[in-house]
Amino acid sequence: MAYVCTKCEEEVDLNPVEEKIICPYCSNRGVLKTRSDEAKTVTAR
Ligand SMILES: [Zn+2]
């Protein structure tokens, strides 16, 4: 499960089962779920 910190925008790998969601980089407690769909690049012919 991939998350992105709302503060430093670093990609963090967290376990959704754990209640404590803290960014390991800046200790920010706000992360957003990232969908793999957004990472896909669609190439138009
Ligand atoms: Zn952060």
mmCIF file of the protein (N, C-alpha, C, O) and its ligand, coordinates in Angstrom:
data_MODEL
# 
_entry.id   MODEL 
# 
loop_
_entity.id 
_entity.type 
_entity.pdbx_number_of_molecules 
1 polymer     1 
2 non-polymer 1 
# 
_entity_poly.entity_id                      1 
_entity_poly.type                           'polypeptide(L)' 
_entity_poly.nstd_linkage                   no 
_entity_poly.nstd_monomer                   no 
_entity_poly.pdbx_seq_one_letter_code       MAYVCTKCEEEVDLNPVEEKIICPYCSNRGVLKTRSDEAKTVTAR 
_entity_poly.pdbx_seq_one_letter_code_can   MAYVCTKCEEEVDLNPVEEKIICPYCSNRGVLKTRSDEAKTVTAR 
_entity_poly.pdbx_strand_id                 A 
# 
loop_
_entity_poly_seq.entity_id 
_entity_poly_seq.num 
_entity_poly_seq.mon_id 
_entity_poly_seq.hetero 
1 1  MET n 
1 2  ALA n 
1 3  TYR n 
1 4  VAL n 
1 5  CYS n 
1 6  THR n 
1 7  LYS n 
1 8  CYS n 
1 9  GLU n 
1 10 GLU n 
1 11 GLU n 
1 12 VAL n 
1 13 ASP n 
1 14 LEU n 
1 15 ASN n 
1 16 PRO n 
1 17 VAL n 
1 18 GLU n 
1 19 GLU n 
1 20 LYS n 
1 21 ILE n 
1 22 ILE n 
1 23 CYS n 
1 24 PRO n 
1 25 TYR n 
1 26 CYS n 
1 27 SER n 
1 28 ASN n 
1 29 ARG n 
1 30 GLY n 
1 31 VAL n 
1 32 LEU n 
1 33 LYS n 
1 34 THR n 
1 35 ARG n 
1 36 SER n 
1 37 ASP n 
1 38 GLU n 
1 39 ALA n 
1 40 LYS n 
1 41 THR n 
1 42 VAL n 
1 43 THR n 
1 44 ALA n 
1 45 ARG n 
# 
loop_
_struct_asym.id 
_struct_asym.entity_id 
A 1 
B 2 
# 
loop_
_chem_comp.id 
_chem_comp.type 
_chem_comp.mon_nstd_flag 
ALA 'L-peptide linking' y 
ARG 'L-peptide linking' y 
ASN 'L-peptide linking' y 
ASP 'L-peptide linking' y 
CYS 'L-peptide linking' y 
GLU 'L-peptide linking' y 
GLY 'peptide linking'   y 
ILE 'L-peptide linking' y 
LEU 'L-peptide linking' y 
LYS 'L-peptide linking' y 
MET 'L-peptide linking' y 
PRO 'L-peptide linking' y 
SER 'L-peptide linking' y 
THR 'L-peptide linking' y 
TYR 'L-peptide linking' y 
VAL 'L-peptide linking' y 
ZN  non-polymer         . 
# 
_pdbx_entity_nonpoly.entity_id   2 
_pdbx_entity_nonpoly.name        ? 
_pdbx_entity_nonpoly.comp_id     ZN 
# 
_pdbx_nonpoly_scheme.asym_id         B 
_pdbx_nonpoly_scheme.entity_id       2 
_pdbx_nonpoly_scheme.mon_id          ZN 
_pdbx_nonpoly_scheme.ndb_seq_num     1 
_pdbx_nonpoly_scheme.pdb_seq_num     101 
_pdbx_nonpoly_scheme.auth_seq_num    101 
_pdbx_nonpoly_scheme.pdb_mon_id      ZN 
_pdbx_nonpoly_scheme.auth_mon_id     ZN 
_pdbx_nonpoly_scheme.pdb_strand_id   A 
_pdbx_nonpoly_scheme.pdb_ins_code    . 
# 
loop_
_atom_site.group_PDB 
_atom_site.id 
_atom_site.type_symbol 
_atom_site.label_atom_id 
_atom_site.label_alt_id 
_atom_site.label_comp_id 
_atom_site.label_asym_id 
_atom_site.label_entity_id 
_atom_site.label_seq_id 
_atom_site.pdbx_PDB_ins_code 
_atom_site.Cartn_x 
_atom_site.Cartn_y 
_atom_site.Cartn_z 
_atom_site.occupancy 
_atom_site.B_iso_or_equiv 
_atom_site.pdbx_formal_charge 
_atom_site.auth_seq_id 
_atom_site.auth_comp_id 
_atom_site.auth_asym_id 
_atom_site.auth_atom_id 
_atom_site.pdbx_PDB_model_num 
ATOM   1   N  N  . MET A 1 1  ? 0.845  -1.190 0.000   1.00 0.00 ? 1   MET A N  1 
ATOM   2   C  CA . MET A 1 1  ? 0.000  0.000  0.000   1.00 0.00 ? 1   MET A CA 1 
ATOM   3   C  C  . MET A 1 1  ? 0.887  1.249  0.000   1.00 0.00 ? 1   MET A C  1 
ATOM   4   O  O  . MET A 1 1  ? 1.738  1.417  0.873   1.00 0.00 ? 1   MET A O  1 
ATOM   5   N  N  . ALA A 1 2  ? 0.684  2.086  -0.949  1.00 0.00 ? 2   ALA A N  1 
ATOM   6   C  CA . ALA A 1 2  ? 1.539  3.260  -1.062  1.00 0.00 ? 2   ALA A CA 1 
ATOM   7   C  C  . ALA A 1 2  ? 0.815  4.510  -0.567  1.00 0.00 ? 2   ALA A C  1 
ATOM   8   O  O  . ALA A 1 2  ? -0.365 4.729  -0.841  1.00 0.00 ? 2   ALA A O  1 
ATOM   9   N  N  . TYR A 1 3  ? 1.566  5.312  0.168   1.00 0.00 ? 3   TYR A N  1 
ATOM   10  C  CA . TYR A 1 3  ? 1.024  6.578  0.653   1.00 0.00 ? 3   TYR A CA 1 
ATOM   11  C  C  . TYR A 1 3  ? 2.000  7.696  0.327   1.00 0.00 ? 3   TYR A C  1 
ATOM   12  O  O  . TYR A 1 3  ? 3.195  7.468  0.138   1.00 0.00 ? 3   TYR A O  1 
ATOM   13  N  N  . VAL A 1 4  ? 1.473  8.889  0.266   1.00 0.00 ? 4   VAL A N  1 
ATOM   14  C  CA . VAL A 1 4  ? 2.332  10.044 0.055   1.00 0.00 ? 4   VAL A CA 1 
ATOM   15  C  C  . VAL A 1 4  ? 2.097  11.035 1.177   1.00 0.00 ? 4   VAL A C  1 
ATOM   16  O  O  . VAL A 1 4  ? 0.960  11.395 1.481   1.00 0.00 ? 4   VAL A O  1 
ATOM   17  N  N  . CYS A 1 5  ? 3.175  11.465 1.780   1.00 0.00 ? 5   CYS A N  1 
ATOM   18  C  CA . CYS A 1 5  ? 3.075  12.432 2.869   1.00 0.00 ? 5   CYS A CA 1 
ATOM   19  C  C  . CYS A 1 5  ? 2.553  13.762 2.329   1.00 0.00 ? 5   CYS A C  1 
ATOM   20  O  O  . CYS A 1 5  ? 2.965  14.222 1.264   1.00 0.00 ? 5   CYS A O  1 
ATOM   21  N  N  . THR A 1 6  ? 1.639  14.367 3.085   1.00 0.00 ? 6   THR A N  1 
ATOM   22  C  CA . THR A 1 6  ? 1.063  15.631 2.629   1.00 0.00 ? 6   THR A CA 1 
ATOM   23  C  C  . THR A 1 6  ? 2.001  16.798 2.884   1.00 0.00 ? 6   THR A C  1 
ATOM   24  O  O  . THR A 1 6  ? 1.788  17.893 2.363   1.00 0.00 ? 6   THR A O  1 
ATOM   25  N  N  . LYS A 1 7  ? 3.034  16.571 3.679   1.00 0.00 ? 7   LYS A N  1 
ATOM   26  C  CA . LYS A 1 7  ? 3.933  17.657 4.041   1.00 0.00 ? 7   LYS A CA 1 
ATOM   27  C  C  . LYS A 1 7  ? 5.184  17.667 3.164   1.00 0.00 ? 7   LYS A C  1 
ATOM   28  O  O  . LYS A 1 7  ? 5.492  18.655 2.498   1.00 0.00 ? 7   LYS A O  1 
ATOM   29  N  N  . CYS A 1 8  ? 5.895  16.538 3.185   1.00 0.00 ? 8   CYS A N  1 
ATOM   30  C  CA . CYS A 1 8  ? 7.145  16.493 2.427   1.00 0.00 ? 8   CYS A CA 1 
ATOM   31  C  C  . CYS A 1 8  ? 6.949  15.789 1.087   1.00 0.00 ? 8   CYS A C  1 
ATOM   32  O  O  . CYS A 1 8  ? 7.860  15.728 0.261   1.00 0.00 ? 8   CYS A O  1 
ATOM   33  N  N  . GLU A 1 9  ? 5.754  15.264 0.891   1.00 0.00 ? 9   GLU A N  1 
ATOM   34  C  CA . GLU A 1 9  ? 5.409  14.595 -0.375  1.00 0.00 ? 9   GLU A CA 1 
ATOM   35  C  C  . GLU A 1 9  ? 6.337  13.435 -0.706  1.00 0.00 ? 9   GLU A C  1 
ATOM   36  O  O  . GLU A 1 9  ? 6.553  13.097 -1.870  1.00 0.00 ? 9   GLU A O  1 
ATOM   37  N  N  . GLU A 1 10 ? 6.875  12.840 0.344   1.00 0.00 ? 10  GLU A N  1 
ATOM   38  C  CA . GLU A 1 10 ? 7.684  11.652 0.132   1.00 0.00 ? 10  GLU A CA 1 
ATOM   39  C  C  . GLU A 1 10 ? 6.776  10.423 0.115   1.00 0.00 ? 10  GLU A C  1 
ATOM   40  O  O  . GLU A 1 10 ? 5.762  10.370 0.812   1.00 0.00 ? 10  GLU A O  1 
ATOM   41  N  N  . GLU A 1 11 ? 7.153  9.466  -0.675  1.00 0.00 ? 11  GLU A N  1 
ATOM   42  C  CA . GLU A 1 11 ? 6.357  8.252  -0.735  1.00 0.00 ? 11  GLU A CA 1 
ATOM   43  C  C  . GLU A 1 11 ? 6.711  7.363  0.446   1.00 0.00 ? 11  GLU A C  1 
ATOM   44  O  O  . GLU A 1 11 ? 7.868  6.982  0.626   1.00 0.00 ? 11  GLU A O  1 
ATOM   45  N  N  . VAL A 1 12 ? 5.706  7.037  1.244   1.00 0.00 ? 12  VAL A N  1 
ATOM   46  C  CA . VAL A 1 12 ? 5.943  6.226  2.426   1.00 0.00 ? 12  VAL A CA 1 
ATOM   47  C  C  . VAL A 1 12 ? 5.201  4.907  2.314   1.00 0.00 ? 12  VAL A C  1 
ATOM   48  O  O  . VAL A 1 12 ? 4.099  4.829  1.772   1.00 0.00 ? 12  VAL A O  1 
ATOM   49  N  N  . ASP A 1 13 ? 5.830  3.889  2.835   1.00 0.00 ? 13  ASP A N  1 
ATOM   50  C  CA . ASP A 1 13 ? 5.227  2.567  2.788   1.00 0.00 ? 13  ASP A CA 1 
ATOM   51  C  C  . ASP A 1 13 ? 4.705  2.228  4.173   1.00 0.00 ? 13  ASP A C  1 
ATOM   52  O  O  . ASP A 1 13 ? 5.482  1.948  5.085   1.00 0.00 ? 13  ASP A O  1 
ATOM   53  N  N  . LEU A 1 14 ? 3.385  2.251  4.329   1.00 0.00 ? 14  LEU A N  1 
ATOM   54  C  CA . LEU A 1 14 ? 2.802  2.052  5.644   1.00 0.00 ? 14  LEU A CA 1 
ATOM   55  C  C  . LEU A 1 14 ? 1.870  0.858  5.654   1.00 0.00 ? 14  LEU A C  1 
ATOM   56  O  O  . LEU A 1 14 ? 1.341  0.437  4.626   1.00 0.00 ? 14  LEU A O  1 
ATOM   57  N  N  . ASN A 1 15 ? 1.691  0.335  6.841   1.00 0.00 ? 15  ASN A N  1 
ATOM   58  C  CA . ASN A 1 15 ? 0.755  -0.761 7.020   1.00 0.00 ? 15  ASN A CA 1 
ATOM   59  C  C  . ASN A 1 15 ? -0.595 -0.190 7.459   1.00 0.00 ? 15  ASN A C  1 
ATOM   60  O  O  . ASN A 1 15 ? -0.693 0.374  8.549   1.00 0.00 ? 15  ASN A O  1 
ATOM   61  N  N  . PRO A 1 16 ? -1.613 -0.320 6.653   1.00 0.00 ? 16  PRO A N  1 
ATOM   62  C  CA . PRO A 1 16 ? -2.929 0.256  6.962   1.00 0.00 ? 16  PRO A CA 1 
ATOM   63  C  C  . PRO A 1 16 ? -3.565 -0.340 8.207   1.00 0.00 ? 16  PRO A C  1 
ATOM   64  O  O  . PRO A 1 16 ? -4.507 0.229  8.759   1.00 0.00 ? 16  PRO A O  1 
ATOM   65  N  N  . VAL A 1 17 ? -3.062 -1.469 8.646   1.00 0.00 ? 17  VAL A N  1 
ATOM   66  C  CA . VAL A 1 17 ? -3.610 -2.100 9.844   1.00 0.00 ? 17  VAL A CA 1 
ATOM   67  C  C  . VAL A 1 17 ? -3.232 -1.305 11.078  1.00 0.00 ? 17  VAL A C  1 
ATOM   68  O  O  . VAL A 1 17 ? -3.989 -1.242 12.046  1.00 0.00 ? 17  VAL A O  1 
ATOM   69  N  N  . GLU A 1 18 ? -2.059 -0.698 11.037  1.00 0.00 ? 18  GLU A N  1 
ATOM   70  C  CA . GLU A 1 18 ? -1.608 0.102  12.167  1.00 0.00 ? 18  GLU A CA 1 
ATOM   71  C  C  . GLU A 1 18 ? -2.367 1.432  12.207  1.00 0.00 ? 18  GLU A C  1 
ATOM   72  O  O  . GLU A 1 18 ? -2.600 2.065  11.177  1.00 0.00 ? 18  GLU A O  1 
ATOM   73  N  N  . GLU A 1 19 ? -2.738 1.828  13.405  1.00 0.00 ? 19  GLU A N  1 
ATOM   74  C  CA . GLU A 1 19 ? -3.496 3.072  13.538  1.00 0.00 ? 19  GLU A CA 1 
ATOM   75  C  C  . GLU A 1 19 ? -2.605 4.291  13.398  1.00 0.00 ? 19  GLU A C  1 
ATOM   76  O  O  . GLU A 1 19 ? -3.023 5.336  12.899  1.00 0.00 ? 19  GLU A O  1 
ATOM   77  N  N  . LYS A 1 20 ? -1.374 4.138  13.846  1.00 0.00 ? 20  LYS A N  1 
ATOM   78  C  CA . LYS A 1 20 ? -0.468 5.271  13.803  1.00 0.00 ? 20  LYS A CA 1 
ATOM   79  C  C  . LYS A 1 20 ? 0.145  5.409  12.410  1.00 0.00 ? 20  LYS A C  1 
ATOM   80  O  O  . LYS A 1 20 ? 0.967  4.601  11.978  1.00 0.00 ? 20  LYS A O  1 
ATOM   81  N  N  . ILE A 1 21 ? -0.279 6.442  11.747  1.00 0.00 ? 21  ILE A N  1 
ATOM   82  C  CA . ILE A 1 21 ? 0.276  6.704  10.422  1.00 0.00 ? 21  ILE A CA 1 
ATOM   83  C  C  . ILE A 1 21 ? 1.137  7.960  10.503  1.00 0.00 ? 21  ILE A C  1 
ATOM   84  O  O  . ILE A 1 21 ? 0.638  9.085  10.492  1.00 0.00 ? 21  ILE A O  1 
ATOM   85  N  N  . ILE A 1 22 ? 2.418  7.736  10.583  1.00 0.00 ? 22  ILE A N  1 
ATOM   86  C  CA . ILE A 1 22 ? 3.342  8.861  10.697  1.00 0.00 ? 22  ILE A CA 1 
ATOM   87  C  C  . ILE A 1 22 ? 4.413  8.762  9.623   1.00 0.00 ? 22  ILE A C  1 
ATOM   88  O  O  . ILE A 1 22 ? 4.986  7.699  9.383   1.00 0.00 ? 22  ILE A O  1 
ATOM   89  N  N  . CYS A 1 23 ? 4.662  9.875  8.995   1.00 0.00 ? 23  CYS A N  1 
ATOM   90  C  CA . CYS A 1 23 ? 5.695  9.911  7.973   1.00 0.00 ? 23  CYS A CA 1 
ATOM   91  C  C  . CYS A 1 23 ? 7.066  9.709  8.625   1.00 0.00 ? 23  CYS A C  1 
ATOM   92  O  O  . CYS A 1 23 ? 7.427  10.449 9.540   1.00 0.00 ? 23  CYS A O  1 
ATOM   93  N  N  . PRO A 1 24 ? 7.826  8.720  8.165   1.00 0.00 ? 24  PRO A N  1 
ATOM   94  C  CA . PRO A 1 24 ? 9.142  8.439  8.741   1.00 0.00 ? 24  PRO A CA 1 
ATOM   95  C  C  . PRO A 1 24 ? 10.162 9.518  8.417   1.00 0.00 ? 24  PRO A C  1 
ATOM   96  O  O  . PRO A 1 24 ? 11.238 9.560  9.014   1.00 0.00 ? 24  PRO A O  1 
ATOM   97  N  N  . TYR A 1 25 ? 9.834  10.377 7.488   1.00 0.00 ? 25  TYR A N  1 
ATOM   98  C  CA . TYR A 1 25 ? 10.793 11.396 7.060   1.00 0.00 ? 25  TYR A CA 1 
ATOM   99  C  C  . TYR A 1 25 ? 10.654 12.687 7.865   1.00 0.00 ? 25  TYR A C  1 
ATOM   100 O  O  . TYR A 1 25 ? 11.651 13.262 8.300   1.00 0.00 ? 25  TYR A O  1 
ATOM   101 N  N  . CYS A 1 26 ? 9.405  13.144 8.062   1.00 0.00 ? 26  CYS A N  1 
ATOM   102 C  CA . CYS A 1 26 ? 9.212  14.421 8.751   1.00 0.00 ? 26  CYS A CA 1 
ATOM   103 C  C  . CYS A 1 26 ? 8.267  14.284 9.941   1.00 0.00 ? 26  CYS A C  1 
ATOM   104 O  O  . CYS A 1 26 ? 7.882  15.285 10.545  1.00 0.00 ? 26  CYS A O  1 
ATOM   105 N  N  . SER A 1 27 ? 7.891  13.047 10.280  1.00 0.00 ? 27  SER A N  1 
ATOM   106 C  CA . SER A 1 27 ? 7.016  12.778 11.414  1.00 0.00 ? 27  SER A CA 1 
ATOM   107 C  C  . SER A 1 27 ? 5.657  13.453 11.261  1.00 0.00 ? 27  SER A C  1 
ATOM   108 O  O  . SER A 1 27 ? 4.971  13.729 12.246  1.00 0.00 ? 27  SER A O  1 
ATOM   109 N  N  . ASN A 1 28 ? 5.282  13.712 10.021  1.00 0.00 ? 28  ASN A N  1 
ATOM   110 C  CA . ASN A 1 28 ? 3.976  14.302 9.782   1.00 0.00 ? 28  ASN A CA 1 
ATOM   111 C  C  . ASN A 1 28 ? 2.902  13.215 9.841   1.00 0.00 ? 28  ASN A C  1 
ATOM   112 O  O  . ASN A 1 28 ? 3.084  12.106 9.338   1.00 0.00 ? 28  ASN A O  1 
ATOM   113 N  N  . ARG A 1 29 ? 1.781  13.566 10.470  1.00 0.00 ? 29  ARG A N  1 
ATOM   114 C  CA . ARG A 1 29 ? 0.721  12.570 10.610  1.00 0.00 ? 29  ARG A CA 1 
ATOM   115 C  C  . ARG A 1 29 ? -0.380 12.782 9.582   1.00 0.00 ? 29  ARG A C  1 
ATOM   116 O  O  . ARG A 1 29 ? -1.566 12.649 9.883   1.00 0.00 ? 29  ARG A O  1 
ATOM   117 N  N  . GLY A 1 30 ? 0.025  13.109 8.388   1.00 0.00 ? 30  GLY A N  1 
ATOM   118 C  CA . GLY A 1 30 ? -0.965 13.284 7.336   1.00 0.00 ? 30  GLY A CA 1 
ATOM   119 C  C  . GLY A 1 30 ? -0.452 12.691 6.042   1.00 0.00 ? 30  GLY A C  1 
ATOM   120 O  O  . GLY A 1 30 ? 0.488  13.200 5.432   1.00 0.00 ? 30  GLY A O  1 
ATOM   121 N  N  . VAL A 1 31 ? -1.081 11.615 5.639   1.00 0.00 ? 31  VAL A N  1 
ATOM   122 C  CA . VAL A 1 31 ? -0.651 10.993 4.397   1.00 0.00 ? 31  VAL A CA 1 
ATOM   123 C  C  . VAL A 1 31 ? -1.859 10.747 3.498   1.00 0.00 ? 31  VAL A C  1 
ATOM   124 O  O  . VAL A 1 31 ? -2.987 10.598 3.969   1.00 0.00 ? 31  VAL A O  1 
ATOM   125 N  N  . LEU A 1 32 ? -1.603 10.709 2.239   1.00 0.00 ? 32  LEU A N  1 
ATOM   126 C  CA . LEU A 1 32 ? -2.668 10.441 1.286   1.00 0.00 ? 32  LEU A CA 1 
ATOM   127 C  C  . LEU A 1 32 ? -2.421 9.109  0.601   1.00 0.00 ? 32  LEU A C  1 
ATOM   128 O  O  . LEU A 1 32 ? -1.286 8.722  0.323   1.00 0.00 ? 32  LEU A O  1 
ATOM   129 N  N  . LYS A 1 33 ? -3.510 8.431  0.343   1.00 0.00 ? 33  LYS A N  1 
ATOM   130 C  CA . LYS A 1 33 ? -3.377 7.184  -0.401  1.00 0.00 ? 33  LYS A CA 1 
ATOM   131 C  C  . LYS A 1 33 ? -3.102 7.490  -1.868  1.00 0.00 ? 33  LYS A C  1 
ATOM   132 O  O  . LYS A 1 33 ? -3.702 8.384  -2.465  1.00 0.00 ? 33  LYS A O  1 
ATOM   133 N  N  . THR A 1 34 ? -2.206 6.746  -2.408  1.00 0.00 ? 34  THR A N  1 
ATOM   134 C  CA . THR A 1 34 ? -1.909 6.943  -3.822  1.00 0.00 ? 34  THR A CA 1 
ATOM   135 C  C  . THR A 1 34 ? -2.407 5.739  -4.614  1.00 0.00 ? 34  THR A C  1 
ATOM   136 O  O  . THR A 1 34 ? -2.191 4.583  -4.252  1.00 0.00 ? 34  THR A O  1 
ATOM   137 N  N  . ARG A 1 35 ? -3.066 6.058  -5.683  1.00 0.00 ? 35  ARG A N  1 
ATOM   138 C  CA . ARG A 1 35 ? -3.550 4.977  -6.537  1.00 0.00 ? 35  ARG A CA 1 
ATOM   139 C  C  . ARG A 1 35 ? -2.584 4.740  -7.686  1.00 0.00 ? 35  ARG A C  1 
ATOM   140 O  O  . ARG A 1 35 ? -2.044 5.672  -8.283  1.00 0.00 ? 35  ARG A O  1 
ATOM   141 N  N  . SER A 1 36 ? -2.393 3.492  -7.967  1.00 0.00 ? 36  SER A N  1 
ATOM   142 C  CA . SER A 1 36 ? -1.459 3.147  -9.041  1.00 0.00 ? 36  SER A CA 1 
ATOM   143 C  C  . SER A 1 36 ? -1.985 3.628  -10.387 1.00 0.00 ? 36  SER A C  1 
ATOM   144 O  O  . SER A 1 36 ? -1.237 3.757  -11.356 1.00 0.00 ? 36  SER A O  1 
ATOM   145 N  N  . ASP A 1 37 ? -3.276 3.888  -10.424 1.00 0.00 ? 37  ASP A N  1 
ATOM   146 C  CA . ASP A 1 37 ? -3.871 4.333  -11.691 1.00 0.00 ? 37  ASP A CA 1 
ATOM   147 C  C  . ASP A 1 37 ? -3.328 5.699  -12.107 1.00 0.00 ? 37  ASP A C  1 
ATOM   148 O  O  . ASP A 1 37 ? -3.156 5.991  -13.290 1.00 0.00 ? 37  ASP A O  1 
ATOM   149 N  N  . GLU A 1 38 ? -3.067 6.516  -11.102 1.00 0.00 ? 38  GLU A N  1 
ATOM   150 C  CA . GLU A 1 38 ? -2.593 7.861  -11.401 1.00 0.00 ? 38  GLU A CA 1 
ATOM   151 C  C  . GLU A 1 38 ? -1.156 7.848  -11.904 1.00 0.00 ? 38  GLU A C  1 
ATOM   152 O  O  . GLU A 1 38 ? -0.706 8.761  -12.596 1.00 0.00 ? 38  GLU A O  1 
ATOM   153 N  N  . ALA A 1 39 ? -0.455 6.787  -11.534 1.00 0.00 ? 39  ALA A N  1 
ATOM   154 C  CA . ALA A 1 39 ? 0.947  6.721  -11.921 1.00 0.00 ? 39  ALA A CA 1 
ATOM   155 C  C  . ALA A 1 39 ? 1.102  6.237  -13.368 1.00 0.00 ? 39  ALA A C  1 
ATOM   156 O  O  . ALA A 1 39 ? 2.151  6.383  -13.995 1.00 0.00 ? 39  ALA A O  1 
ATOM   157 N  N  . LYS A 1 40 ? 0.022  5.663  -13.855 1.00 0.00 ? 40  LYS A N  1 
ATOM   158 C  CA . LYS A 1 40 ? 0.105  5.152  -15.222 1.00 0.00 ? 40  LYS A CA 1 
ATOM   159 C  C  . LYS A 1 40 ? 0.137  6.300  -16.240 1.00 0.00 ? 40  LYS A C  1 
ATOM   160 O  O  . LYS A 1 40 ? -0.593 7.285  -16.139 1.00 0.00 ? 40  LYS A O  1 
ATOM   161 N  N  . THR A 1 41 ? 0.978  6.124  -17.173 1.00 0.00 ? 41  THR A N  1 
ATOM   162 C  CA . THR A 1 41 ? 1.054  7.123  -18.231 1.00 0.00 ? 41  THR A CA 1 
ATOM   163 C  C  . THR A 1 41 ? 0.372  6.591  -19.490 1.00 0.00 ? 41  THR A C  1 
ATOM   164 O  O  . THR A 1 41 ? 0.753  5.572  -20.066 1.00 0.00 ? 41  THR A O  1 
ATOM   165 N  N  . VAL A 1 42 ? -0.631 7.320  -19.870 1.00 0.00 ? 42  VAL A N  1 
ATOM   166 C  CA . VAL A 1 42 ? -1.377 6.887  -21.057 1.00 0.00 ? 42  VAL A CA 1 
ATOM   167 C  C  . VAL A 1 42 ? -0.820 7.587  -22.286 1.00 0.00 ? 42  VAL A C  1 
ATOM   168 O  O  . VAL A 1 42 ? -0.789 8.815  -22.373 1.00 0.00 ? 42  VAL A O  1 
ATOM   169 N  N  . THR A 1 43 ? -0.398 6.796  -23.197 1.00 0.00 ? 43  THR A N  1 
ATOM   170 C  CA . THR A 1 43 ? 0.156  7.375  -24.410 1.00 0.00 ? 43  THR A CA 1 
ATOM   171 C  C  . THR A 1 43 ? -0.886 7.372  -25.523 1.00 0.00 ? 43  THR A C  1 
ATOM   172 O  O  . THR A 1 43 ? -1.357 6.322  -25.960 1.00 0.00 ? 43  THR A O  1 
ATOM   173 N  N  . ALA A 1 44 ? -1.219 8.532  -25.951 1.00 0.00 ? 44  ALA A N  1 
ATOM   174 C  CA . ALA A 1 44 ? -2.200 8.647  -27.035 1.00 0.00 ? 44  ALA A CA 1 
ATOM   175 C  C  . ALA A 1 44 ? -1.514 8.464  -28.386 1.00 0.00 ? 44  ALA A C  1 
ATOM   176 O  O  . ALA A 1 44 ? -0.452 9.022  -28.661 1.00 0.00 ? 44  ALA A O  1 
ATOM   177 N  N  . ARG A 1 45 ? -2.158 7.673  -29.195 1.00 0.00 ? 45  ARG A N  1 
ATOM   178 C  CA . ARG A 1 45 ? -1.577 7.463  -30.525 1.00 0.00 ? 45  ARG A CA 1 
ATOM   179 C  C  . ARG A 1 45 ? -1.932 8.611  -31.460 1.00 0.00 ? 45  ARG A C  1 
ATOM   180 O  O  . ARG A 1 45 ? -1.530 8.607  -32.623 1.00 0.00 ? 45  ARG A O  1 
HETATM 181 ZN ZN . ZN  B 2 .  ? 6.700  13.642 5.447   1.00 0.00 2 101 ZN  A ZN 1 
# 
